[in-house]
């Protein structure tokens, strides 16, 4: 897969934070080259999270336009690194300009 750009939304097999197992998940591409994709994890599981965790989630306003099936949040702390030769990757969409600007502002104002 070539031609990925920042703010593209893809699905890829992502390992769990615990390190054992994983599943196919949406990822927001931050950077990509011939070998590696770096991105941010996306989740639809917002309501169950602690207030501390919710503070690091940006809500995608135009989630349907981004190719997502349900309301989704960007976890700005969880960086996902994928090796292109080890995972199957499918492009599903791209953030709208409104969400690109909103996410940039959210990251700029994020306080741990």
C-alpha positions in Angstrom: 0.0 0.0 0.0 1.5 3.3 -1.0 0.2 6.8 -1.2 -0.9 7.1 2.4 -1.0 10.7 3.6 -1.5 12.4 7.0 -5.1 12.4 8.1 -6.0 9.3 6.1 -8.1 6.8 8.0 -7.1 3.2 7.5 -7.9 -0.2 9.1 -5.0 -2.4 10.2 -4.3 -5.1 12.7 -3.2 -3.4 15.8 -1.7 -5.2 18.9 -3.3 -4.6 22.2 -1.6 -2.3 24.7 -0.9 -5.3 26.9 1.2 -6.8 24.1 -0.7 -10.1 23.6 -3.1 -10.4 20.7 -4.8 -7.6 18.8 -7.6 -6.9 16.3 -8.4 -5.0 13.2 -8.9 -1.3 14.1 -9.1 2.1 12.5 -6.0 4.2 12.7 -5.5 7.9 11.8 -2.3 8.2 9.7 0.2 10.8 10.9 3.1 9.8 8.6 4.0 7.0 6.2 7.0 5.9 4.1 7.8 2.7 2.2 8.2 0.6 5.3 6.4 2.2 8.3 3.1 3.9 9.1 2.8 6.0 12.2 -0.6 6.9 13.4 -3.0 7.5 16.3 -5.4 5.0 17.6 -9.2 5.5 17.1 -11.9 4.3 19.3 -15.7 4.3 19.5 -15.5 3.3 23.2 -15.7 6.7 24.9 -18.5 6.5 27.4 -16.8 3.8 29.5 -13.5 5.7 29.9 -12.4 7.6 33.0 -12.5 11.4 33.0 -8.7 11.4 32.9 -8.6 9.2 29.7 -11.5 11.2 28.1 -9.3 14.3 28.2 -6.9 12.8 25.7 -9.7 11.9 23.2 -10.7 14.2 20.3 -14.2 13.6 19.0 -14.3 13.3 15.2 -17.2 15.5 14.2 -17.5 14.3 10.6 -17.0 10.6 11.4 -19.2 9.4 8.5 -17.3 11.5 6.0 -14.1 9.9 7.3 -15.4 6.5 6.4 -16.2 5.4 9.9 -19.3 3.4 10.9 -20.0 5.0 14.2 -19.0 8.0 16.4 -15.3 7.8 16.9 -12.6 9.5 18.9 -8.9 10.0 18.3 -6.6 9.0 21.2 -3.9 11.6 20.9 -1.6 9.8 23.3 -1.7 6.3 21.8 0.8 6.2 18.9 0.5 3.2 16.6 3.5 2.1 14.5 2.8 -0.4 11.7 5.2 -2.2 9.5 3.7 -2.2 6.0 5.1 -5.7 5.2 3.6 -7.3 8.3 0.0 -6.1 8.3 -2.9 -5.9 5.9 -3.9 -2.2 5.6 -7.1 -0.9 4.0 -7.7 2.8 3.4 -11.3 3.8 4.4 -11.4 7.6 4.3 -9.9 10.9 5.4 -10.5 13.5 8.0 -12.4 16.6 6.8 -10.8 20.0 7.0 -13.0 20.8 10.0 -11.7 17.8 11.9 -8.1 18.4 10.8 -8.2 21.9 12.2 -10.2 20.7 15.3 -7.7 18.0 16.1 -4.7 20.3 15.6 -6.3 22.8 18.0 -7.1 20.0 20.5 -3.6 18.7 20.5 -2.2 22.2 20.8 -4.3 22.9 23.9 -4.0 19.4 25.5 -2.8 19.5 29.1 -2.0 16.2 30.8 
